[in-house]
């Protein structure tokens, strides 16, 4: 689930913190990196469980209406499509989801007001109205209902983003990326898999975990090499006045370009230019692009590395 874009962002942040700390310990930096990536994986499960919690909130609401002193006909005969939703029942029973929360408990109890408001939004939507008009929803229709709800009312929900950012500082940069993986997971659910439906692992494979650790180590251990290259190609600039974050981004980018020959150079450049747009000054992406391009051309000319 942890993609390389998220890994790159995390490493830029870790390396930035490395230079702010007086106690520089590579083992601690490595632990911090893996801990942050684990928190991203936690967020994935937490967001999956949100749909289950919304269903539970609806069940409680239905039960409360039935137990009113003078319940109406509607109170006694509610639409139960949400409660009977086969996709949610499968998600609730998912063994990986249950195992994750047994090992790393997380609950939505502190956000009842948000859950209530989000449930109201869903129940008032055309998506829900169209759903309850179905006589007997199929599994695919049940799953599609929640995919639409997640995409329309949960994905990029500003109130939810604020709650998650307050919940965990590691989630400030993760929310949109992780939400996109939740949407992909919903689409991949199959009724035939039952409770054994596979969810996304923390790393797609061991290669991505190795990429994360190797990139962190090389960036820090070969600081002098990369800083020398940057300084050489910024002669017309006051080196001490270059934005510190720009230096960090270029240092990590050069580490990737020089260390991972299987990754096309233009892919690496584009990824770090995008990071600069979000994490540095307005003009940083153009500046970083120019400097890195010049360095890459020199490296290629010297035949230090060869990449497609």
N, C-alpha and C positions, 0 to 999 in steps of 0.2 A: 504494500500500500504506500509505503514511503517512497515517493519518486525522487529522481535525481535533482529536480528543481528544488524541492523542499530540503534535500541534503545540502545543496549549494548555499541556500539561504542560511541554514543553521550554521554551516561552517564559517561563513562570513561573520555571523554574529559571535561565534565562539572565538574566532581569531581577533575580532575587535576587542572583546573582553580580555583576551590574553594580554594585550598590550596595555590595558588599563590596570591590571593587577600587578602588585609587586611580587607576589608569590607565584612564580611561573612554574607549573608542574604539568608536564605533558599527560601524565596519567589522569590527573584531575580534569584536564580539558577533554580527554577522550571520554571519561565517565559523564561529563556534562553533555557532550554531544549525544551519546547514546540515550541518556535520560530524557533529553529534549525530544528525540525522535520517538521514544517510547510514549511520551505524553501525546504526541501527534496520533499515535495508534490508539491511545485511550480515547481521544476525541472521536475517532471513527466509530468506536463501539458506543460511545455516549450518544452520538447523533442517531445511530440506528435505534437505540432504545427509546428515543424521543417519540417515535411513532407508536411504540407499545404503551408508553405512558399516556399519550393522548387518548388511546383506546380505553385504558383503565379509567381515565377521567370521565370519558363518556359513559362507561358502564356505571360508575358511581352516580352520575347525574340521572341516568335512567332509573336506577334503584331508588334514589331519593324521591323522585317524582311519584313512583309507584307507592311509596310509603307515606305520602301526604295524607292529611286528615280527610280531605275530600278530593281524591284524585279524579281528573277528567278522563274521558275515554281515551284521549291522546296519551295521557300519562300512563294508562294501563296497557296501551297498545302501541308502543313506540316502534319506529323503524329500527331493525336490528342488523342492518347491513354492516355497520361498523363493527359491532360486537362479533358477528359471525364471519368477518373478513378472513378468508383462508390464508392470505399472505401474512397477515398479522399473527394469526395463530401459529404459522410455521416459524415466523421470526421469533416469537415469544418462546417457542420450544427449542430454538437453535442451540445445539450443544456448545458450539464455540462461544456464542454470546453468553450463555450461562456460565461456562468455565471462566471466561474473562472476568466477569463481575464477581465470581467467587474468589478469584485471585486478587482482583483490583476493584473493590466495591466503589460504585459511584451511583448517586441517586439524584432525582430531580425534585426532591421534597421541598427544597428552599425556594423553588420557582413556581409555586402553585398559581400565583396570579398570572404569570406569563402563560402557563399551560391553559388556564381558563380562557384567556383572551385569544390565544391561538386556536383553541378548539372552537370558540365562537366564530372566529373568522372562517374556519373551514366549514362549519355547519351553515353559515350564511352564504356560501359561495355557490356559483353555478355548477362547479365541479361536483359538489356534494348533491345538489338538487338533481343533476343528471344521473348520478350514481344511484340514488334511492328510487329512481323511476324504473330501474332494472328489476324485473320480476325475480330472477334468481341469478345473481352475478356469478360468473365463472371465476376460476382461479386467476386467469389472465386479467379479467376485468377488476377483480379485487386488487391485484398487484398494480395495475395501471392507475387505479384511483389514488393509491398512495404515492406512486411516482409523480403524478401530477401535483398532488398536494405538497410533496416535498419541494418540487421545483418551483411552484408558484408561491408558497407561503412560508417555507423554511429556508430555502436557499437564498442567501443575501438578505435575510431578515435582520434589519439593523438592531432591533431590540434584542434578538437572540445573540447577535455578534457581541453586543455590549455585555450581556450576561456571561458569555463564554470567556471573554477577555478578562472580566473581573474574577472569574472562577480560577483561571490558570494563566500566568504570564506567558507560558510557552505557547499558548493558543493564539496570541495576537496576530501572528502571521500565517496561521494554519487554516483558519476557518474555511475560506473559500475553496482552497485546494482539497481539504478533507471532505467538504460537502459534495464536491464533484465526484469523489470516489464512492460516497454513499449512493448517489444517483446511479452510478454504474453498477453498484452491487444490487440495487433493487431490480434493475433490468435483467440481471443475470440469474435471479432466483428462479428455480424450477420446482414445480409441485412434486416431481418424482424424487427429488433429493430429500424431501421431508426435513427432519431435524438435523440431518447431516449436510445440509446445504453449506458448501464451503464459503467462508468469509475471507477477506483479504488478509494475508499475513503482514507482519510488520515490514519485512523486506521482501521484494519480489523473489529474490534469490540471494545466495551468499555473495554473489558478485557485487551487488549493490551495497551490502554491508562492508565489504572490502574496499569499495570505492570511497565510502564515507571516511573510514579510518585512515586509509592511505592518503587521501587528499588533505586531511587535517594534519597528519604527520609531516608530509612533504612541505606544505605551506609554511609551517613553523620552523622545521629543521633546515630548510634551504632559503631562509629569509634573506641572507646576504646576497645570494645569487640573484634573486628576483628584484630586490631593492636596487641593486647595481644596474640592472637592465632598465628599470624604470627611471632612475636618476639620469642615466645616459641619454634617454630619449625625452627628457624634460629639461634640457639645458636652458631653453628659452624661458623657463618658468622659475619662479622662486620656489625651490623644492620644499622649503619649510612652510610655505603657505598653501601647498596643495592640500585639499580637503583630506583629513585623515581617513575617512571612510573610502574615498577614492583610492587611496594607497592600499587599503586592505582588499578592496574588490579586485584591483589589478594584481595584487600578490597572489590571491587565491586563483584567479583566472590563469595566470602564468603557470602556477603549479599544475593545474589541470591540463593545460596545453602541452606542457613539457613531460608530464608523467603518464598520461593516458592516450597513447597513440591510436587506440581504436576509436576514440571519439573525434569526429571531424572538427577541425579547428573552428570553422564557421559556426558550428553548433555551440561550442564553448563560448566563443565571443558573444554570440547573440544572447545566451543565457545570462552572462554577467552584465551586459549592457542593460538588459531588462531589470536586473537586480539594482543597478545604479539608478534607474528611473524611480524606483520605489524607496530606496534607502539613502540616497545622497542628494546633492544639490540639483537644481533644474538643468544646469548645463553639464552635469557630470557624465551623462551617457555619451555625449558627443566627444568630450575630452578623453574619456576612457577608451572609446572606440578608436580614436586617432592614435593614441599612444600604444595600445596593444597591437594594433595593425602594423605599426612601424617595427615593433619588437619582433613580431611573428615573421615579418619579411626578412629581418636580419637573421633570425634563427634559421630560417629556411635556406637563406643564401649561404650560411656557414655550414649547412648540412648537419646541424646539430640534431635535428629531428626531421622526420619525413612523415607527413600525414596527408590523407586525402582531403 
